[in-house]
């Protein structure tokens, strides 16, 4: 016993003697200082002392020298649990979760610190390791180790990374029973966990129950509302935060600016921007400046976005993409192209934005050329890339290019299904492209093979069939839609009514129009009324058309009046036609269409005085008729023809063909109206 006490005194004395060296290592401010302290330790009698070597491992780890820390650890003659924990903490701090786990498995008797270190290492590095962190937490709890604030913080971080609210609720229950229930840091971690698990109500409940809050607590809840909604609550909470005496930091302001971007509230965004400008520290923050560029871009204020963008000392791909998106949204394709060309690092989002900008602003050929560049530069296309490319092919009705894009889609292995990255809209774009190019059967094949469909899928088929003269198929698809889990919407009913109009199904059209409000709860819009007027007008029910127009809950537009004028010409109703034409002259006096339609109606009825009056009125108002235009693809080359165009190289052959048609017309027994149209066309084309 005496011998044991004597040995204990020697150990204490030994440790006291090595304490100055340990303090020197702990205080080492740099790698040279740590190496100097290490050299002194090696020359001292304590060179092999486990306590001192453990301190040296921690010192190298603190300075980011993981290799040196490992070398010292491997040289410890008798490593203990503290030795393993020192290196384990280094792995946790420096992002080596795999090595941390392997080292933990090698510890003979792991303690509370061992568990906390490995849980922290795994929790900090995302979804790939967060589930393992939660398993280690369960093992720690099963081994009867007390969970402390460090354990809870790491566990909640892992739940947030995994988006696992169920386990998060269990950890929350353990927190509530622990002495850390009112800890402000754990409370903030709980708010953040529920926020990242998309549970804003639970995040608010925890926040409201916190006896003490800090800036992190407020930031977590503001960011929660900004990302999960209702977004306006983020702005309300920001005002409450300032009223409570808290000073917002760059994280707060970045979240609030993002909320302003989501709500397109430029005025509030400007107020936050003013606060940023007044603070030198915030003015240079890249994340905050990125958010400001994005906010102004989404509010359609590209000039202000450009001012912030140009003032940034350094830019990232985020700010450049936001600026690019702003130009694209405001239809400034040239500005978007300039930003894109100046980007050092072009991510696929930037490519997608510019392709979409071209496709949506009538420059479909440029969109397709950009897609070819993307492929040549080995950028991996996404769902959005293919969606925009297929839309471009559909808009220019280029079936061959659309089929090539379809081949790329097939190589990507898209199933057109819902999921974490839904690709249903790529299938919808394919269907739409085929229908716009007139390839109905190919569109139907894609539609039938889609693993999942949404309203857009059904609408593309119904509207496409209606526009391509397959009205019966459109109505059959509508009946299939009613039997599926989807419900018709406003666009669906436009397709159905158009199909009825093209097939002359008056009774069916009336029934479908009435069922919109009675069966489907869809209030008819101006477009639905236009479809009905076209349907009834084609069938000659002009009195019903007149009543329908007078009882419309909104003002008719030029499309509706033009539809009525066309029906009046077809059925030679001059009085109603003059009413429609008069309305069109008021709405769009520069459009030559109504003048020509009214003039042709008078001509067909032999009212030449009225024909002259309309033509004279057209001339007096300076309205000129746009020349007729047609195009045909021959040998993969698009040929465009304009009436009275004498510059086309094929004009002589065209004129000869049209003269032959004129001569043959006298020998043919054809409808008088068709003959008249052909004569007029031949006369115009031949000059």
C-alpha positions as CSV (number, residue, x, y, z in Angstrom):
1,X,0.0,0.0,0.0
2,X,2.8,2.4,1.0
3,X,4.6,1.4,-2.2
4,X,1.5,2.2,-4.3
5,X,1.2,5.7,-2.6
6,X,4.8,6.3,-3.2
7,X,4.4,5.5,-6.9
8,X,1.4,7.7,-7.1
9,X,3.4,10.6,-5.7
10,X,6.1,10.0,-8.2
11,X,3.5,10.1,-11.1
12,X,2.0,13.4,-9.9
13,X,5.5,14.9,-9.5
14,X,6.4,13.6,-13.0
15,X,3.3,15.2,-14.5
16,X,3.9,18.5,-12.8
17,X,7.4,18.5,-14.2
18,X,6.1,18.0,-17.8
19,X,3.2,20.5,-17.4
20,X,5.2,23.5,-18.7
21,X,6.0,21.7,-21.9
22,X,2.3,20.7,-22.3
23,X,1.2,24.3,-21.7
24,X,3.8,25.4,-24.3
25,X,2.2,23.0,-26.9
26,X,-1.3,24.1,-26.1
27,X,-0.4,27.8,-26.6
28,X,1.6,27.3,-29.8
29,X,0.2,29.9,-32.2
30,X,1.8,28.5,-35.4
31,X,3.3,25.4,-36.9
32,X,6.9,26.6,-36.3
33,X,6.1,27.3,-32.6
34,X,4.6,23.8,-32.3
35,X,7.6,22.2,-33.9
36,X,10.0,24.1,-31.6
37,X,8.0,22.9,-28.6
38,X,8.0,19.3,-30.0
39,X,11.8,19.5,-30.3
40,X,12.1,20.6,-26.7
41,X,9.9,17.7,-25.6
42,X,12.0,15.2,-27.6
43,X,15.1,16.4,-25.7
44,X,13.4,16.2,-22.3
45,X,13.0,13.2,-20.0
46,X,9.3,13.2,-20.9
47,X,9.7,12.3,-24.7
48,X,7.8,9.0,-24.3
49,X,5.2,10.3,-21.8
50,X,1.7,9.5,-23.1
51,X,0.2,12.6,-21.5
52,X,2.6,14.9,-23.3
53,X,2.3,13.1,-26.6
54,X,-1.5,13.3,-26.4
55,X,-1.1,17.1,-26.0
56,X,1.2,17.1,-29.0
57,X,-1.4,15.2,-31.1
58,X,-4.0,17.8,-30.2
59,X,-1.6,20.7,-31.0
60,X,-0.9,19.4,-34.5
61,X,-4.6,18.7,-35.1
62,X,-5.5,22.2,-34.0
63,X,-3.1,23.6,-36.6
64,X,-4.5,21.4,-39.3
65,X,-1.4,19.1,-39.6
66,X,-3.3,15.8,-39.6
67,X,-0.3,13.8,-41.0
68,X,2.0,15.1,-38.2
69,X,-0.7,14.3,-35.6
70,X,-1.0,10.7,-36.9
71,X,2.8,10.3,-36.9
72,X,3.0,11.3,-33.2
73,X,0.0,9.1,-32.4
74,X,1.6,6.1,-34.1
75,X,4.8,6.7,-32.0
76,X,3.0,6.6,-28.6
77,X,4.4,3.5,-26.7
78,X,1.2,2.9,-24.7
79,X,-1.7,4.8,-26.2
80,X,-4.8,5.2,-24.0
81,X,-8.3,6.3,-24.6
82,X,-7.3,9.9,-24.4
83,X,-4.7,9.3,-27.2
84,X,-7.4,7.9,-29.5
85,X,-9.8,10.7,-28.6
86,X,-7.2,13.4,-29.4
87,X,-6.7,12.0,-33.0
88,X,-10.4,11.2,-33.3
89,X,-11.2,14.9,-32.5
90,X,-8.7,15.9,-35.2
91,X,-10.5,13.7,-37.8
92,X,-13.8,15.2,-36.8
93,X,-12.5,18.8,-37.1
94,X,-10.7,18.3,-40.4
95,X,-13.4,16.4,-42.2
96,X,-12.2,12.7,-42.3
97,X,-15.3,10.8,-41.3
98,X,-14.2,7.5,-42.8
99,X,-10.9,7.5,-40.8
100,X,-12.7,8.7,-37.7
101,X,-15.0,5.7,-37.9
102,X,-12.0,3.3,-38.4
103,X,-10.1,4.8,-35.5
104,X,-13.2,4.5,-33.2
105,X,-13.5,0.8,-34.0
106,X,-9.8,0.4,-32.8
107,X,-10.4,2.0,-29.4
108,X,-10.4,-0.8,-26.7
109,X,-12.7,1.1,-24.4
110,X,-14.4,4.1,-26.0
111,X,-15.8,6.7,-23.6
112,X,-18.2,9.5,-23.9
113,X,-15.7,11.8,-25.6
114,X,-15.0,9.0,-28.2
115,X,-18.6,8.7,-29.1
116,X,-19.1,12.5,-29.3
117,X,-16.1,12.9,-31.5
118,X,-17.1,10.2,-34.0
119,X,-20.8,11.4,-34.1
120,X,-19.6,14.9,-34.7
121,X,-17.2,13.7,-37.5
122,X,-20.0,11.9,-39.3
123,X,-22.7,14.5,-38.7
124,X,-20.7,17.3,-40.2
125,X,-20.3,15.8,-43.6
126,X,-23.8,15.5,-45.1
127,X,-26.2,12.8,-46.1
128,X,-23.5,10.2,-46.9
129,X,-22.5,9.8,-43.2
130,X,-25.3,11.4,-41.2
131,X,-27.3,8.2,-40.9
132,X,-24.2,6.5,-39.4
133,X,-23.9,9.4,-36.9
134,X,-27.4,8.6,-35.7
135,X,-26.6,4.9,-35.3
136,X,-23.6,5.8,-33.2
137,X,-25.8,8.1,-31.1
138,X,-28.2,5.2,-30.5
139,X,-25.3,2.9,-29.5
140,X,-23.9,5.6,-27.1
141,X,-27.4,5.9,-25.5
142,X,-27.6,2.0,-25.3
143,X,-24.2,1.9,-23.6
144,X,-25.6,4.2,-20.8
145,X,-23.3,7.2,-21.6
146,X,-24.9,10.5,-20.7
147,X,-25.8,12.6,-23.8
148,X,-24.5,16.2,-23.3
149,X,-25.0,19.4,-25.3
150,X,-22.2,18.3,-27.7
151,X,-24.0,15.0,-28.4
152,X,-27.4,16.7,-29.0
153,X,-26.0,19.3,-31.3
154,X,-24.3,16.7,-33.5
155,X,-27.4,14.5,-33.5
156,X,-29.7,17.3,-34.5
157,X,-27.3,18.3,-37.3
158,X,-27.4,14.7,-38.6
159,X,-31.2,14.7,-38.5
160,X,-31.2,17.9,-40.5
161,X,-28.8,16.5,-43.1
162,X,-30.8,13.4,-43.4
163,X,-34.1,15.3,-43.4
164,X,-35.3,12.8,-40.8
165,X,-37.9,14.5,-38.6
166,X,-39.0,11.3,-36.9
167,X,-35.5,10.7,-35.4
168,X,-35.3,14.4,-34.8
169,X,-38.5,14.3,-32.7
170,X,-36.9,11.4,-30.6
171,X,-33.8,13.5,-30.0
172,X,-36.1,16.4,-29.1
173,X,-37.7,14.2,-26.5
174,X,-34.3,13.3,-25.0
175,X,-33.4,17.0,-24.9
176,X,-36.7,17.8,-23.1
177,X,-35.8,15.3,-20.3
178,X,-32.2,16.5,-20.0
179,X,-30.6,19.5,-18.2
180,X,-30.1,21.1,-21.6
181,X,-33.8,21.7,-22.3
182,X,-33.4,25.5,-22.0
183,X,-29.9,25.8,-23.5
184,X,-30.1,28.5,-26.2
185,X,-27.7,26.7,-28.5
186,X,-29.6,23.4,-28.4
187,X,-32.8,25.4,-28.9
188,X,-31.3,27.0,-32.0
189,X,-30.2,23.6,-33.3
190,X,-33.8,22.2,-32.8
191,X,-35.2,25.2,-34.8
192,X,-32.6,24.5,-37.6
193,X,-33.4,20.8,-37.6
194,X,-37.2,21.3,-38.0
195,X,-36.5,24.0,-40.6
196,X,-34.3,21.7,-42.8
197,X,-36.9,18.9,-42.4
198,X,-39.5,21.3,-43.9
199,X,-41.5,21.5,-40.6
200,X,-42.0,25.3,-40.1
201,X,-44.8,24.9,-37.6
202,X,-42.6,22.7,-35.3
203,X,-39.7,25.1,-35.8
204,X,-41.9,28.0,-34.7
205,X,-43.2,26.0,-31.7
206,X,-39.7,25.4,-30.4
207,X,-38.7,29.0,-31.1
208,X,-41.7,30.4,-29.1
209,X,-40.9,28.1,-26.2
210,X,-37.3,29.2,-25.9
211,X,-36.7,31.3,-22.7
212,X,-33.7,32.8,-24.2
213,X,-32.8,33.5,-27.9
214,X,-29.8,34.7,-29.8
215,X,-29.1,35.9,-33.4
216,X,-28.7,32.2,-34.5
217,X,-32.2,31.3,-33.3
218,X,-33.7,34.2,-35.2
219,X,-31.7,33.4,-38.3
220,X,-32.8,29.8,-38.2
221,X,-36.5,30.6,-38.2
222,X,-36.2,33.4,-40.7
223,X,-34.4,31.1,-43.1
224,X,-37.0,28.4,-42.4
225,X,-39.8,30.6,-43.5
226,X,-37.8,31.9,-46.5
227,X,-37.2,28.4,-47.8
228,X,-40.5,26.6,-46.7
229,X,-43.0,29.4,-46.6
230,X,-45.1,31.3,-46.0
231,X,-42.3,33.6,-47.2
232,X,-43.9,36.8,-45.9
233,X,-43.5,35.4,-42.4
234,X,-39.7,35.8,-42.8
235,X,-40.2,39.6,-43.3
236,X,-42.6,39.8,-40.3
237,X,-40.1,37.9,-38.1
238,X,-37.2,40.2,-39.3
239,X,-39.1,43.2,-38.0
240,X,-39.8,41.4,-34.7
241,X,-36.1,40.6,-34.4
242,X,-35.1,44.2,-34.7
243,X,-37.9,45.3,-32.4
244,X,-36.5,42.9,-29.8
245,X,-33.2,44.6,-29.9
246,X,-31.2,42.1,-31.9
247,X,-28.8,43.4,-34.6
248,X,-29.1,41.3,-37.8
249,X,-25.9,39.9,-39.3
250,X,-25.0,39.0,-42.8
251,X,-26.9,35.7,-42.6
252,X,-30.1,37.4,-41.5
253,X,-29.9,40.0,-44.2
254,X,-29.1,37.4,-46.9
255,X,-32.2,35.4,-45.9
256,X,-34.4,38.5,-45.8
257,X,-33.2,39.6,-49.3
258,X,-33.9,36.1,-50.6
259,X,-37.4,36.4,-49.1
260,X,-37.9,39.7,-50.9
261,X,-36.8,38.0,-54.1
262,X,-39.3,35.2,-53.7
263,X,-42.1,37.7,-53.0
264,X,-40.8,40.2,-55.7
265,X,-41.1,43.0,-53.1
266,X,-38.6,45.4,-54.5
267,X,-39.4,48.2,-52.0
268,X,-38.5,46.0,-49.0
269,X,-35.5,44.7,-50.8
270,X,-34.2,48.2,-51.4
271,X,-34.6,49.0,-47.6
272,X,-32.4,46.0,-46.7
273,X,-29.9,47.1,-49.4
274,X,-29.7,50.5,-47.8
275,X,-28.9,48.9,-44.5
276,X,-26.1,46.9,-46.2
277,X,-24.6,50.0,-47.8
278,X,-24.4,51.7,-44.4
279,X,-22.2,49.0,-42.9
280,X,-18.7,48.6,-44.3
281,X,-18.4,45.0,-43.0
282,X,-21.5,43.9,-44.8
283,X,-20.7,45.7,-48.0
284,X,-18.1,43.2,-49.1
285,X,-20.0,40.0,-48.1
286,X,-20.2,37.9,-51.3
287,X,-23.2,35.8,-50.1
288,X,-25.2,38.9,-49.3
289,X,-24.2,40.6,-52.6
290,X,-25.2,37.4,-54.5
291,X,-28.6,37.6,-52.8
292,X,-29.0,41.3,-53.7
293,X,-28.2,40.6,-57.4
294,X,-30.7,37.7,-57.4
295,X,-33.4,39.9,-55.7
296,X,-33.1,42.7,-58.2
297,X,-33.0,40.3,-61.1
298,X,-36.2,38.5,-59.9
299,X,-37.9,41.8,-59.5
300,X,-37.1,42.7,-63.1
301,X,-34.7,45.5,-62.1
302,X,-31.7,44.4,-64.3
303,X,-30.1,47.9,-64.1
304,X,-30.0,47.8,-60.2
305,X,-28.8,44.1,-60.3
306,X,-26.0,45.1,-62.7
307,X,-24.9,48.0,-60.4
308,X,-24.6,45.6,-57.5
309,X,-22.9,43.0,-59.7
310,X,-20.4,45.6,-61.0
311,X,-19.6,46.8,-57.5
312,X,-18.6,43.3,-56.2
313,X,-14.9,43.0,-55.5
314,X,-15.1,39.3,-56.4
315,X,-17.8,37.4,-58.1
316,X,-18.9,33.7,-58.0
317,X,-20.8,31.6,-60.5
318,X,-23.8,32.2,-58.3
319,X,-23.8,36.0,-58.9
320,X,-23.1,35.5,-62.6
321,X,-25.9,33.0,-63.0
322,X,-28.3,35.4,-61.1
323,X,-27.3,38.3,-63.4
324,X,-27.8,36.0,-66.5
325,X,-31.2,34.9,-65.2
326,X,-32.2,38.6,-64.7
327,X,-31.4,39.5,-68.3
328,X,-33.2,36.3,-69.6
329,X,-36.3,37.2,-67.5
330,X,-36.4,40.7,-68.9
331,X,-36.1,39.3,-72.5
332,X,-32.7,41.0,-72.9
333,X,-31.1,38.1,-74.7
334,X,-28.1,40.1,-75.9
335,X,-27.3,41.2,-72.2
336,X,-27.6,37.5,-71.1
337,X,-25.3,36.4,-73.9
338,X,-22.7,39.0,-72.9
339,X,-22.7,37.8,-69.2
340,X,-22.5,34.2,-70.3
341,X,-19.5,34.9,-72.6
342,X,-17.7,36.6,-69.7
343,X,-18.2,33.7,-67.2
344,X,-15.0,31.9,-66.4
345,X,-16.8,28.9,-65.0
346,X,-20.0,28.0,-66.7
347,X,-22.2,25.6,-64.8
348,X,-25.0,23.7,-66.4
349,X,-27.5,26.2,-64.8
350,X,-26.0,29.0,-66.8
351,X,-26.2,27.0,-70.0
352,X,-29.9,26.2,-69.3
353,X,-30.8,29.8,-68.6
354,X,-29.3,31.0,-71.9
355,X,-30.8,28.2,-73.9
356,X,-34.2,29.0,-72.3
357,X,-33.8,32.7,-73.0
358,X,-33.2,32.0,-76.7
359,X,-36.0,29.5,-77.0
360,X,-38.6,31.8,-75.2
361,X,-37.7,34.9,-77.2
362,X,-38.0,33.6,-80.8
363,X,-34.4,32.6,-81.3
364,X,-34.9,28.9,-81.4
365,X,-32.0,28.3,-83.9
366,X,-29.6,30.0,-81.4
367,X,-30.9,27.8,-78.6
368,X,-30.2,24.7,-80.6
369,X,-26.7,25.9,-81.6
370,X,-26.0,26.6,-77.9
371,X,-27.1,23.0,-77.1
372,X,-24.6,21.7,-79.6
373,X,-21.8,23.8,-78.0
374,X,-22.8,22.4,-74.6
375,X,-22.4,18.9,-75.9
376,X,-19.1,19.7,-77.5
377,X,-17.7,21.2,-74.3
378,X,-18.7,18.0,-72.4
379,X,-21.2,19.7,-70.1
380,X,-23.7,17.1,-68.8
381,X,-27.3,18.2,-69.8
382,X,-30.1,18.1,-67.3
383,X,-33.8,17.6,-67.5
384,X,-34.2,21.4,-68.0
385,X,-31.7,21.4,-70.9
386,X,-33.8,18.8,-72.8
387,X,-37.1,20.5,-72.0
388,X,-35.9,23.8,-73.5
389,X,-34.3,22.1,-76.5
390,X,-37.5,20.2,-77.3
391,X,-39.6,23.3,-76.9
392,X,-37.3,25.1,-79.4
393,X,-37.7,22.2,-81.9
394,X,-41.5,22.4,-81.4
395,X,-41.6,26.1,-81.9
396,X,-39.8,26.0,-85.3
397,X,-41.7,22.8,-86.2
398,X,-38.5,21.0,-87.1
399,X,-39.3,17.3,-86.7
400,X,-35.8,16.1,-87.7
401,X,-34.1,18.1,-85.0
402,X,-36.8,17.0,-82.6
403,X,-36.1,13.4,-83.3
404,X,-32.4,13.9,-82.8
405,X,-33.1,15.5,-79.4
406,X,-35.4,12.5,-78.6
407,X,-32.5,10.2,-79.3
408,X,-30.4,12.1,-76.7
409,X,-33.2,11.8,-74.2
410,X,-33.4,8.0,-74.8
411,X,-29.7,7.7,-74.2
412,X,-30.1,9.5,-70.9
413,X,-32.6,6.8,-69.8
414,X,-35.4,9.1,-68.8
415,X,-38.6,7.3,-67.7
416,X,-40.8,10.3,-67.4
417,X,-41.7,9.5,-63.9
418,X,-42.2,11.5,-60.6
419,X,-39.5,11.3,-58.0
420,X,-36.7,13.3,-56.3
421,X,-35.8,14.6,-59.7
422,X,-39.0,14.4,-61.7
423,X,-38.5,14.0,-65.4
424,X,-42.2,14.0,-66.4
425,X,-41.9,17.4,-68.0
426,X,-39.3,16.1,-70.4
427,X,-41.9,13.6,-71.6
428,X,-44.4,16.4,-71.8
429,X,-41.9,18.5,-73.9
430,X,-41.5,15.5,-76.3
431,X,-45.3,15.0,-76.7
432,X,-45.7,18.8,-77.3
433,X,-42.8,18.8,-79.9
434,X,-44.3,15.9,-81.9
435,X,-47.7,17.4,-81.9
436,X,-46.5,20.9,-82.9
437,X,-44.6,19.2,-85.8
438,X,-47.7,17.3,-86.9
439,X,-46.4,13.9,-85.9
440,X,-49.4,12.9,-83.9
441,X,-48.7,9.2,-83.8
442,X,-45.2,9.7,-82.4
443,X,-46.5,12.0,-79.8
444,X,-49.1,9.5,-78.8
445,X,-46.5,6.7,-78.5
446,X,-44.4,8.9,-76.1
447,X,-47.6,9.7,-74.1
448,X,-48.6,6.1,-73.8
449,X,-45.1,5.0,-72.7
450,X,-44.7,7.6,-70.0
451,X,-44.3,6.0,-66.5
452,X,-46.4,8.9,-65.0
453,X,-48.5,11.7,-66.4
454,X,-49.7,15.0,-65.0
455,X,-52.2,17.6,-66.3
456,X,-49.7,19.0,-68.7
457,X,-49.3,15.6,-70.4
458,X,-53.0,15.2,-70.9
459,X,-53.4,18.8,-72.1
460,X,-50.6,18.5,-74.6
461,X,-52.3,15.5,-76.2
462,X,-55.8,16.9,-76.1
463,X,-54.9,20.4,-77.5
464,X,-52.5,18.9,-80.0
465,X,-55.1,16.4,-81.4
466,X,-57.6,19.2,-81.6
467,X,-55.3,21.5,-83.5
468,X,-54.2,18.8,-85.9
469,X,-57.7,17.8,-87.0
470,X,-58.2,14.8,-84.8
471,X,-61.1,16.1,-82.8
472,X,-62.6,12.7,-82.0
473,X,-59.3,11.5,-80.5
474,X,-59.1,14.6,-78.4
475,X,-62.5,14.0,-76.9
476,X,-61.7,10.3,-76.3
477,X,-58.6,11.4,-74.4
478,X,-60.7,13.8,-72.4
479,X,-62.9,11.0,-71.3
480,X,-59.8,8.9,-70.3
481,X,-58.6,11.9,-68.3
482,X,-61.9,12.0,-66.4
483,X,-61.4,8.3,-65.5
484,X,-57.8,8.9,-64.3
485,X,-56.7,10.6,-61.0
486,X,-56.1,13.9,-62.8
487,X,-58.8,16.6,-63.1
488,X,-59.3,18.9,-66.1
489,X,-58.2,22.5,-65.8
490,X,-58.7,25.6,-67.9
491,X,-56.3,24.5,-70.7
492,X,-57.9,21.1,-70.9
493,X,-61.3,22.7,-71.6
494,X,-59.8,25.0,-74.3
495,X,-58.6,21.9,-76.1
496,X,-62.0,20.1,-75.7
497,X,-64.0,23.1,-77.0
498,X,-61.5,23.6,-79.9
499,X,-62.0,19.9,-80.8
500,X,-65.8,20.4,-80.8
501,X,-65.4,23.5,-83.0
502,X,-63.2,21.8,-85.6
503,X,-65.7,18.9,-85.8
504,X,-68.9,20.9,-85.7
505,X,-70.1,19.1,-82.5
506,X,-72.4,21.9,-81.3
507,X,-74.4,20.0,-78.8
508,X,-71.3,18.4,-77.3
509,X,-69.6,21.8,-77.1
510,X,-72.6,23.4,-75.3
511,X,-72.6,20.5,-72.8
512,X,-68.8,20.7,-72.2
513,X,-69.0,24.4,-71.7
514,X,-71.8,24.1,-69.2
515,X,-70.0,21.3,-67.4
516,X,-67.0,23.5,-66.7
517,X,-68.6,25.3,-63.8
518,X,-71.2,22.7,-62.8
519,X,-68.9,19.6,-62.8
520,X,-65.3,20.8,-62.6
521,X,-65.5,24.2,-60.8
522,X,-63.7,26.0,-63.7
523,X,-64.9,29.6,-64.4
524,X,-64.9,30.2,-68.2
525,X,-62.3,32.7,-69.3
526,X,-62.2,34.8,-72.4
527,X,-60.4,32.0,-74.3
528,X,-63.3,29.6,-73.5
529,X,-65.8,32.1,-74.8
530,X,-63.7,32.6,-77.9
531,X,-63.8,28.8,-78.5
532,X,-67.6,28.7,-78.1
533,X,-68.1,31.7,-80.4
534,X,-65.9,29.9,-83.0
535,X,-67.9,26.7,-82.6
536,X,-71.3,28.4,-82.8
537,X,-70.2,30.8,-85.5
538,X,-69.0,28.0,-87.8
539,X,-72.3,26.2,-87.3
540,X,-74.3,29.4,-88.2
541,X,-75.8,30.1,-84.8
542,X,-75.0,33.8,-85.0
543,X,-78.0,34.9,-82.9
544,X,-76.7,32.7,-80.1
545,X,-73.2,34.1,-80.6
546,X,-74.5,37.7,-80.3
547,X,-76.3,36.9,-77.0
548,X,-73.2,35.1,-75.7
549,X,-71.0,38.1,-76.4
550,X,-73.4,40.5,-74.7
551,X,-73.6,38.3,-71.6
552,X,-69.9,37.7,-71.2
553,X,-68.5,38.8,-67.8
554,X,-65.4,40.3,-69.4
555,X,-64.7,42.5,-72.4
556,X,-64.1,40.6,-75.7
557,X,-60.7,40.9,-77.2
558,X,-59.5,41.1,-80.8
559,X,-59.2,37.3,-81.2
560,X,-62.9,36.9,-80.3
561,X,-64.1,39.7,-82.6
562,X,-61.9,38.2,-85.5
563,X,-63.5,34.8,-84.9
564,X,-67.0,36.4,-85.1
565,X,-66.1,38.3,-88.3
566,X,-64.8,35.1,-89.9
567,X,-68.1,33.4,-89.1
568,X,-70.1,36.3,-90.5
569,X,-68.2,36.2,-93.7
570,X,-68.8,32.4,-93.9
571,X,-72.6,32.9,-93.4
572,X,-72.8,36.3,-95.2
573,X,-74.3,38.1,-92.1
574,X,-73.3,41.7,-93.1
575,X,-74.9,43.5,-90.1
576,X,-73.1,41.4,-87.5
577,X,-69.9,41.4,-89.5
578,X,-69.8,45.2,-89.6
579,X,-70.3,45.2,-85.8
580,X,-67.4,42.9,-85.3
581,X,-65.2,44.7,-87.8
582,X,-66.0,48.1,-86.1
583,X,-64.9,46.7,-82.7
584,X,-61.6,45.4,-84.3
585,X,-60.9,48.8,-85.9
586,X,-61.2,50.3,-82.4
587,X,-59.0,47.7,-80.7
588,X,-56.3,47.3,-83.3
589,X,-56.6,50.0,-86.0
590,X,-53.2,49.1,-87.6
591,X,-54.1,45.5,-88.3
592,X,-55.0,44.8,-91.9
593,X,-56.8,41.5,-91.2
594,X,-60.3,42.9,-90.4
595,X,-60.2,45.3,-93.4
596,X,-59.4,42.4,-95.7
597,X,-62.0,40.1,-94.2
598,X,-64.8,42.7,-94.4
599,X,-63.8,43.7,-97.9
600,X,-63.8,40.0,-99.1
601,X,-67.3,39.6,-97.5
602,X,-68.6,42.6,-99.4
603,X,-67.0,41.3,-102.6
604,X,-68.5,37.8,-102.3
605,X,-71.9,39.5,-102.0
606,X,-71.3,41.8,-105.0
607,X,-71.3,45.0,-102.9
608,X,-68.4,46.7,-104.8
609,X,-69.2,50.2,-103.4
610,X,-68.6,48.9,-99.9
611,X,-65.4,47.1,-101.1
612,X,-64.1,50.3,-102.5
613,X,-65.0,52.2,-99.3
614,X,-63.2,49.7,-97.0
615,X,-60.1,49.6,-99.3
616,X,-60.1,53.5,-99.4
617,X,-60.4,53.6,-95.6
618,X,-57.5,51.2,-95.2
619,X,-55.4,53.4,-97.5
620,X,-56.3,56.6,-95.8
621,X,-55.3,55.2,-92.4
622,X,-52.0,54.0,-93.8
623,X,-52.7,50.3,-93.1
624,X,-50.8,48.0,-95.4
625,X,-51.6,44.4,-96.0
626,X,-48.8,42.0,-95.0
627,X,-47.7,39.9,-98.0
628,X,-48.6,36.2,-97.9
629,X,-45.7,34.0,-96.8
630,X,-45.1,30.3,-97.1
631,X,-42.2,28.0,-96.7
632,X,-41.2,24.4,-97.6
633,X,-38.2,22.3,-96.8
634,X,-36.5,20.8,-99.8
635,X,-33.3,18.8,-99.4
636,X,-32.9,19.8,-95.8
637,X,-33.0,23.5,-96.9
638,X,-35.8,25.8,-95.9
639,X,-37.2,27.8,-98.8
640,X,-39.3,30.9,-97.9
641,X,-41.7,32.5,-100.4
642,X,-43.4,35.9,-100.2
643,X,-46.2,37.1,-102.5
644,X,-44.8,39.4,-105.3
645,X,-41.2,38.4,-104.4
646,X,-39.2,38.4,-107.6
647,X,-35.9,37.6,-106.0
648,X,-36.3,33.9,-105.2
649,X,-34.2,31.7,-107.5
650,X,-37.2,29.4,-108.1
651,X,-39.6,32.1,-109.0
652,X,-39.8,31.3,-112.7
653,X,-40.7,27.6,-112.1
654,X,-43.3,28.8,-109.5
655,X,-44.9,31.2,-111.9
656,X,-45.0,28.6,-114.7
657,X,-46.7,26.2,-112.4
658,X,-49.3,28.7,-111.2
659,X,-50.1,29.7,-114.8
660,X,-50.8,26.1,-115.6
661,X,-53.1,25.9,-112.6
662,X,-54.9,29.0,-113.9
663,X,-55.4,27.4,-117.3
664,X,-56.6,24.1,-115.9
665,X,-59.1,25.8,-113.5
666,X,-61.4,26.5,-116.4
667,X,-61.6,22.8,-117.3
668,X,-62.2,21.7,-113.7
669,X,-65.6,21.6,-112.0
670,X,-64.8,23.1,-108.6
671,X,-66.4,25.2,-106.0
672,X,-66.7,28.9,-106.9
673,X,-65.3,30.1,-103.6
674,X,-62.2,27.9,-104.0
675,X,-61.8,29.0,-107.6
676,X,-61.9,32.7,-106.6
677,X,-59.3,32.1,-103.9
678,X,-57.0,30.3,-106.3
679,X,-57.3,33.1,-108.9
680,X,-56.5,35.8,-106.3
681,X,-53.5,33.8,-105.0
682,X,-52.2,33.2,-108.5
683,X,-52.6,36.8,-109.5
684,X,-50.8,38.0,-106.4
685,X,-48.0,35.5,-106.7
686,X,-47.4,36.1,-110.3
687,X,-47.5,39.9,-109.9
